[in-house]
Amino acid sequence: MRIDFSTNAGGIANSINKLAGSMERAGKAGRKSAGDFRAFQKQTRKINDAFSNMARDGNRSTKVFKGLSLATLSLSKAFGLLLTHRFGAWWRQGITSAMEMIETNELFRVSLGELTTETDNVVRSMSKLTGLDATNIRDRVANFNLLAKTMGMTAKNSQTLGLNMNQLALDMGAVFNVSYAQVAEDLRSGLVGQSRVLYKYGIDVTNAQLAEEARARGIQKSVQAMTQAEKMMLRYSVILKQTKTIQGEFAHEFNFPMNQVRLFQERFVTLSRTIGQLFLPVFGAIVRVANSVVIALTRVFQHDRYVIWDRY
């Protein structure tokens, strides 16, 4: 039997070629699948790294927020302590101002005497009209009035001088941007002959100026031979003449910002005094008890000291 090897060999070759092609395609597919799997692994690792970084950032953010919370809490505590300290200082100031008001009112009564009610009506009207603290006005008027009386001036002239000098202190304070209390103190010093303190306001109350004022008034008496009251009247006259252009400036500058700031401070003092008056009875009772305790302790220790001395 004859077999045709050429035909079978060709078929086998074709089959082998087909198988080889199939194997190659399968190999390529496998390699591609392997490459895709490796890419998938890389992507997975990247995602894991991203989640890890996110977790670390979250931890850091948590720490930051905790730090901010602690800082906010500390700031709140510090602010609370500051408010407590401020309130305590303000409360002490109110009590002190209320006690000073009592002393000032007594000085005002003693200084003005029979003219107390009349002068106080002027003070109250001025305080109501301008918002100035009434106690501060009484203090300035009383001190000027007492100074004039000390120098030998009559009660009416002393009252007039006190009210006019208080008004001048307001005018000069507005012009020179100086506190009313400071201007009033400088004016009192000038009235008793301390001329240097008034130079900064352009006021000259030296003896030469007083002599000129005396001649202008037809007074023949020399300045050296004058009494202190006469000299004060001349200084008062000179001060009023040299401040003529300043007088009335408090009313003119009433609504100026700096003047309003001073008025706000005056109103705040009034508020502080008013609140201090509410606590003054309680504070007075506490102080009386404290004084009693101190007296009792002093007596106990003094008694013990005498006993020890007698024993030894």
NUTIVO-569944 format. One line per field, with one value per residue (C-alpha): residue in three letters; x negated, z, y. Coordinates in Angstrom, 2 decimals, always signed. Layout:
<sezas>
base: [ALA/...] .
east: [X/...] .
up: [Z/...] .
north: [Y/...] .
</sezas>
This chain:
<sezas>
base: [MET/ARG/ILE/ASP/PHE/SER/THR/ASN/ALA/GLY/GLY/ILE/ALA/ASN/SER/ILE/ASN/LYS/LEU/ALA/GLY/SER/MET/GLU/ARG/ALA/GLY/LYS/ALA/GLY/ARG/LYS/SER/ALA/GLY/ASP/PHE/ARG/ALA/PHE/GLN/LYS/GLN/THR/ARG/LYS/ILE/ASN/ASP/ALA/PHE/SER/ASN/MET/ALA/ARG/ASP/GLY/ASN/ARG/SER/THR/LYS/VAL/PHE/LYS/GLY/LEU/SER/LEU/ALA/THR/LEU/SER/LEU/SER/LYS/ALA/PHE/GLY/LEU/LEU/LEU/THR/HIS/ARG/PHE/GLY/ALA/TRP/TRP/ARG/GLN/GLY/ILE/THR/SER/ALA/MET/GLU/MET/ILE/GLU/THR/ASN/GLU/LEU/PHE/ARG/VAL/SER/LEU/GLY/GLU/LEU/THR/THR/GLU/THR/ASP/ASN/VAL/VAL/ARG/SER/MET/SER/LYS/LEU/THR/GLY/LEU/ASP/ALA/THR/ASN/ILE/ARG/ASP/ARG/VAL/ALA/ASN/PHE/ASN/LEU/LEU/ALA/LYS/THR/MET/GLY/MET/THR/ALA/LYS/ASN/SER/GLN/THR/LEU/GLY/LEU/ASN/MET/ASN/GLN/LEU/ALA/LEU/ASP/MET/GLY/ALA/VAL/PHE/ASN/VAL/SER/TYR/ALA/GLN/VAL/ALA/GLU/ASP/LEU/ARG/SER/GLY/LEU/VAL/GLY/GLN/SER/ARG/VAL/LEU/TYR/LYS/TYR/GLY/ILE/ASP/VAL/THR/ASN/ALA/GLN/LEU/ALA/GLU/GLU/ALA/ARG/ALA/ARG/GLY/ILE/GLN/LYS/SER/VAL/GLN/ALA/MET/THR/GLN/ALA/GLU/LYS/MET/MET/LEU/ARG/TYR/SER/VAL/ILE/LEU/LYS/GLN/THR/LYS/THR/ILE/GLN/GLY/GLU/PHE/ALA/HIS/GLU/PHE/ASN/PHE/PRO/MET/ASN/GLN/VAL/ARG/LEU/PHE/GLN/GLU/ARG/PHE/VAL/THR/LEU/SER/ARG/THR/ILE/GLY/GLN/LEU/PHE/LEU/PRO/VAL/PHE/GLY/ALA/ILE/VAL/ARG/VAL/ALA/ASN/SER/VAL/VAL/ILE/ALA/LEU/THR/ARG/VAL/PHE/GLN/HIS/ASP/ARG/TYR/VAL/ILE/TRP/ASP/ARG/TYR] .
east: [+0.00/-1.35/-1.03/-1.18/-3.50/-3.62/+0.05/+0.07/-3.14/-1.63/+1.48/-0.56/-2.73/+0.34/+1.75/-1.54/-1.72/+1.81/+1.00/-2.16/-0.18/+2.38/-0.34/-2.01/+1.27/+1.91/-1.59/-1.02/+2.33/+0.68/-2.11/+0.43/+2.51/-0.60/-1.48/+2.07/+1.92/-1.39/+0.10/+3.09/+0.76/-1.14/+2.12/+3.30/+0.05/+0.47/+4.00/+2.78/-0.01/+2.53/+4.76/+1.74/+0.74/+4.32/+4.34/+1.08/+2.43/+5.58/+3.55/+1.54/+4.75/+6.21/+3.12/+3.32/+7.00/+6.25/+3.49/+5.83/+8.48/+5.99/+4.74/+8.32/+9.08/+5.95/+6.83/+10.36/+8.98/+6.54/+9.30/+11.52/+8.79/+8.20/+11.89/+11.96/+8.93/+10.45/+13.75/+11.97/+9.95/+13.06/+14.99/+12.19/+12.10/+15.86/+15.66/+12.74/+14.53/+17.67/+15.67/+13.86/+17.24/+18.30/+15.08/+15.39/+18.99/+17.94/+15.07/+17.52/+19.93/+17.22/+15.61/+18.76/+20.59/+23.83/+23.31/+23.26/+26.81/+26.56/+23.22/+24.36/+27.30/+24.81/+22.70/+25.70/+26.84/+23.36/+23.10/+26.53/+25.81/+22.32/+22.15/+19.21/+18.89/+20.52/+18.12/+15.10/+16.66/+17.34/+13.76/+12.31/+14.70/+14.19/+10.40/+10.35/+12.87/+10.91/+7.67/+9.28/+10.71/+7.32/+5.81/+8.37/+11.00/+14.67/+17.07/+18.83/+15.58/+14.21/+17.31/+17.02/+13.33/+13.98/+16.69/+14.77/+11.53/+13.36/+14.84/+11.42/+9.91/+12.45/+11.66/+7.89/+8.19/+10.05/+7.52/+4.29/+5.52/+4.72/+6.88/+9.19/+7.71/+4.17/+5.17/+7.01/+3.94/+1.72/+4.13/+4.14/+0.35/+0.38/+2.81/+0.44/-2.50/-4.12/-4.33/-6.43/-3.65/-1.55/-4.23/-3.31/+0.17/-1.21/-0.23/-2.54/-1.74/-5.16/-5.44/-6.29/-3.02/-1.14/-2.65/-1.52/+1.99/+2.09/+1.11/+3.80/+6.37/+5.13/+3.69/+0.78/-0.26/-3.38/-3.15/-5.65/-3.43/-0.24/+1.37/+1.66/+5.35/+4.59/+1.89/+4.23/+6.89/+4.32/+3.16/+6.78/+7.37/+4.20/+5.10/+8.58/+7.17/+4.44/+6.83/+9.55/+9.20/+9.41/+12.55/+15.58/+13.53/+14.99/+18.41/+16.95/+15.03/+17.69/+18.32/+14.67/+13.46/+10.80/+13.20/+15.78/+13.16/+12.58/+16.33/+16.64/+14.01/+15.97/+19.20/+17.42/+16.21/+19.80/+20.95/+18.16/+19.09/+22.77/+22.06/+19.57/+22.29/+24.35/+21.55/+20.40/+22.66/+21.46/+17.85/+18.25/+19.65/+16.74/+14.20/+15.83/+15.69/+12.07/+11.18/+12.85/+10.88/+7.61/+8.37/+9.23/+6.04/+3.98/+5.42/+4.83/+1.19/+0.66/+2.11/-0.10/-3.12/-2.43/-1.89/-5.20/-7.01/-5.49/-6.50/-10.10] .
up: [+0.00/-1.03/+1.30/+0.10/+2.65/+0.94/+1.49/+5.14/+5.90/+4.58/+6.69/+9.74/+9.05/+8.70/+11.95/+13.72/+12.36/+13.53/+16.97/+17.17/+16.25/+18.84/+21.43/+20.53/+20.84/+24.12/+25.27/+24.25/+26.03/+29.09/+29.02/+28.53/+31.41/+33.55/+32.62/+33.39/+36.71/+37.57/+36.60/+38.77/+41.65/+41.17/+41.10/+44.22/+46.01/+44.96/+46.34/+49.58/+49.81/+49.19/+51.98/+54.28/+53.49/+54.04/+57.38/+58.38/+57.25/+59.22/+62.32/+61.83/+61.30/+64.45/+66.40/+64.93/+65.85/+69.35/+69.65/+68.44/+70.92/+73.79/+72.68/+72.46/+75.92/+77.35/+75.67/+77.08/+80.58/+80.23/+78.94/+81.84/+84.34/+82.65/+82.86/+86.51/+87.23/+85.30/+87.10/+90.46/+89.67/+88.43/+91.56/+93.81/+91.84/+92.26/+96.02/+96.30/+94.18/+96.29/+99.48/+97.89/+96.95/+100.60/+101.59/+98.71/+99.58/+103.16/+101.99/+99.73/+102.64/+105.02/+102.42/+101.11/+104.44/+104.02/+100.28/+99.94/+98.62/+96.20/+94.84/+94.64/+92.47/+90.01/+90.11/+89.47/+86.55/+85.02/+85.46/+83.93/+80.99/+80.14/+81.53/+83.76/+87.02/+89.76/+92.44/+90.40/+89.92/+93.66/+94.40/+92.14/+93.33/+97.00/+96.75/+94.96/+97.47/+100.46/+99.07/+98.64/+102.15/+103.54/+101.88/+103.60/+100.87/+101.73/+101.37/+98.32/+96.57/+97.33/+95.83/+92.69/+92.34/+92.80/+90.14/+87.66/+88.10/+87.60/+84.34/+83.25/+84.00/+81.61/+78.89/+79.24/+79.35/+76.04/+74.38/+75.69/+75.76/+79.46/+82.09/+83.99/+87.30/+86.16/+84.90/+88.16/+90.17/+88.04/+88.46/+92.24/+92.22/+90.11/+92.43/+95.38/+93.42/+91.75/+88.41/+86.56/+86.41/+84.35/+81.82/+79.68/+79.25/+78.30/+81.63/+83.55/+87.21/+88.33/+90.67/+87.72/+86.05/+89.32/+89.72/+86.21/+86.94/+90.17/+88.31/+85.69/+88.49/+90.11/+93.15/+94.65/+97.10/+96.16/+95.55/+98.34/+100.86/+99.81/+101.81/+100.39/+99.70/+97.74/+95.75/+94.99/+93.74/+91.42/+90.17/+89.64/+87.63/+85.56/+84.84/+83.63/+81.40/+79.85/+79.16/+77.63/+74.22/+75.76/+77.82/+76.31/+74.39/+76.39/+74.94/+71.48/+71.42/+73.24/+70.32/+69.31/+69.48/+72.15/+74.30/+73.98/+75.12/+78.30/+78.83/+78.37/+81.06/+83.35/+82.75/+83.37/+86.72/+87.58/+86.65/+88.71/+91.74/+91.38/+91.35/+94.19/+96.31/+96.02/+97.56/+100.04/+102.95/+102.64/+102.34/+105.38/+107.44/+106.39/+107.30/+110.71/+111.45/+110.26/+112.53/+115.47/+114.81/+114.60/+117.87/+119.58/+118.35/+119.43/+122.96/+123.14/+122.15/+124.45/+127.34/+126.49/+126.33/+129.82/+131.18/+129.71/+131.11/+134.57/+134.50/+133.53] .
north: [+0.00/+3.33/+6.24/+9.83/+11.38/+14.76/+15.44/+14.31/+16.15/+19.38/+18.93/+18.21/+21.24/+23.40/+22.03/+22.64/+26.15/+26.82/+25.42/+27.50/+30.60/+29.78/+29.23/+32.53/+34.39/+32.68/+33.68/+37.27/+37.26/+35.80/+38.35/+41.12/+39.77/+39.61/+43.20/+44.32/+42.54/+44.20/+47.58/+46.78/+45.96/+49.23/+51.20/+49.38/+50.24/+53.89/+53.92/+52.35/+54.95/+57.71/+56.39/+56.15/+59.75/+60.83/+59.09/+60.78/+64.18/+63.49/+62.77/+65.93/+67.92/+66.40/+67.45/+70.94/+71.27/+69.99/+72.58/+75.31/+74.16/+74.26/+77.69/+78.99/+77.61/+79.24/+82.52/+82.33/+81.73/+84.62/+86.89/+85.84/+86.63/+89.97/+90.83/+89.79/+91.98/+94.88/+94.52/+94.36/+97.49/+99.28/+98.22/+99.53/+102.76/+103.15/+102.62/+105.06/+107.67/+107.33/+107.92/+110.87/+112.35/+112.38/+114.17/+116.66/+117.50/+118.15/+120.39/+122.23/+122.80/+124.00/+126.24/+127.97/+128.24/+130.17/+130.30/+126.49/+126.05/+128.97/+127.79/+124.17/+125.20/+126.73/+123.57/+121.31/+123.44/+123.37/+119.60/+118.99/+121.30/+120.05/+116.50/+117.38/+115.46/+117.55/+116.33/+117.44/+120.87/+121.16/+120.18/+122.89/+125.61/+124.68/+124.76/+128.13/+129.50/+128.21/+129.67/+133.09/+133.00/+132.03/+135.09/+137.35/+137.83/+138.15/+135.20/+136.69/+137.61/+134.15/+132.55/+134.68/+133.89/+130.17/+129.99/+132.15/+130.22/+126.94/+128.23/+129.49/+126.08/+124.53/+127.08/+126.65/+122.87/+122.92/+125.25/+123.72/+120.11/+119.74/+118.08/+120.41/+119.29/+120.13/+123.59/+124.30/+123.31/+125.58/+128.49/+128.05/+128.09/+131.26/+132.99/+132.57/+133.96/+130.93/+132.68/+130.08/+127.50/+129.92/+130.81/+127.77/+129.28/+132.70/+134.28/+136.62/+137.33/+138.58/+141.59/+143.84/+142.90/+143.39/+146.87/+147.78/+146.50/+148.51/+151.72/+151.02/+150.81/+154.02/+152.23/+154.18/+151.49/+149.54/+145.81/+145.11/+146.90/+145.06/+142.27/+138.76/+139.31/+142.51/+140.77/+137.88/+140.26/+141.84/+138.41/+137.43/+140.59/+140.05/+136.41/+137.39/+140.14/+137.97/+135.09/+137.25/+135.61/+132.13/+132.69/+130.96/+128.36/+125.48/+126.23/+126.89/+123.59/+121.61/+119.22/+118.88/+115.23/+115.81/+117.79/+115.02/+112.50/+114.52/+114.77/+111.01/+110.51/+112.83/+110.91/+107.63/+108.99/+109.90/+106.38/+104.84/+106.96/+106.11/+102.37/+102.78/+104.39/+101.19/+99.12/+101.76/+100.65/+97.04/+98.17/+100.42/+97.53/+95.30/+97.97/+98.52/+94.79/+94.64/+97.57/+95.84/+92.65/+94.59/+96.41/+93.12/+91.43/+94.43/+94.24/+90.48/+90.77/+93.74/+91.74/+88.75/+91.03/+92.40/+88.87/+87.71/+90.76/+90.22/+86.56/+87.16] .
</sezas>
